[in-house]
Amino acid sequence: MGGVQYVEPEISQASRVEIDDFLELLQCEASRGHFTGLKSNTMVTQYASELQSANDALSSGKPAMVMTYAIKAQGQAIGLCVLRAIEDPTILDLNVLLISPNWRNRGFGRWVINAFREEMKNSGRRLQVRCMPASISMMSLLVQMGFREIPQPFGSVRYFSCS
């Protein structure tokens, strides 16, 4: 009997291997205009090192401004997301949400955003999502989920927030 199989996703702190596994896809998506500042292998390697150092600090109980999570389904990492603290301590910025192409359009992005939005709400904070102009499907999803665009006086980066 064929049918839809439900896959229970989970989110956990990304390991060095999980971060490294997504660098090629991250650079590919950056070349399509979805992320900035990752134009060369050197830049991608530096970014990975920053993410890994921050996760190492968190693992040892030290504070960090960046948290990198693996999105998993059926025991394998299918995506990566990066949350960044900003100047306003009541807001956490989701500035990378990356799902492997084979796992896209199955609701995992929506699930991740909802999970972090709930976590932020329960801790008295808000989730803000940063999007580049090329991220049309992400912006559409955010609007569907009740996020509102925060007007910016300059720059091409678009920010979305929910209450």
VENQUIHU-V523496 format. One record per pair of residues at least 6 apart in sequence whose C-alpha atoms are under 8 Angstrom apart, sorted by the first residue. I is the first residue (numbers start at 1). J is the second residue. Records with the same first field share a line. If there is no record, write none. Layout:
I = J, J
This chain:
7 = 73, 74
8 = 73, 74
9 = 71, 72, 73, 74, 108
10 = 71, 72, 73
11 = 69, 70, 71, 72, 112
12 = 69, 70, 71, 72
13 = 55, 67, 68, 69, 70
14 = 55, 68, 69, 70, 80
15 = 52, 55, 70
16 = 52
18 = 70, 77
19 = 48, 51, 52, 70, 80
20 = 48
22 = 79, 80
23 = 44, 48
25 = 100
26 = 35, 98
27 = 38, 39, 40, 44
29 = 35
30 = 36, 37, 38, 39
31 = 38, 39
32 = 134
33 = 132, 133, 134, 135
34 = 131, 132, 133, 134, 135
35 = 96, 132
37 = 43
38 = 44, 47
51 = 66, 67, 68
54 = 64, 65, 66, 67
55 = 64, 66, 67, 68
57 = 63, 64
58 = 64, 67
65 = 84, 85, 86
66 = 82, 83, 84, 85
67 = 82, 83, 84
68 = 80, 81, 82, 83
69 = 80, 81, 82
70 = 77, 78, 79, 80, 81
71 = 77, 78, 79, 80, 81, 112
72 = 78, 79
78 = 99, 100, 103
79 = 97, 98, 99, 100
80 = 96, 97, 98, 99
81 = 94, 95, 96, 97, 98
82 = 94, 95, 96, 97
83 = 92, 93, 94, 95, 96
84 = 92, 93, 94, 95
85 = 91, 92, 93
86 = 92, 93
89 = 125
90 = 124, 125, 126
91 = 125, 126, 127, 128
92 = 120, 125, 126, 127, 128
93 = 127, 128, 129, 130
94 = 127, 128, 129, 130
95 = 129, 130, 131
96 = 130
97 = 109
99 = 108, 109
110 = 141
116 = 127
117 = 126, 127
120 = 126, 127
126 = 161, 162, 163
127 = 161, 162
128 = 159, 160, 161, 162
129 = 159, 160, 161
130 = 157, 158, 159, 160
131 = 138, 139, 157, 158, 159, 160
132 = 156, 157, 158
133 = 156, 157, 158
142 = 148, 160
146 = 162
147 = 160, 161, 162, 163
148 = 160, 161, 162
149 = 158, 159, 160, 161
150 = 158, 159, 160, 161
151 = 158, 159
152 = 158, 159
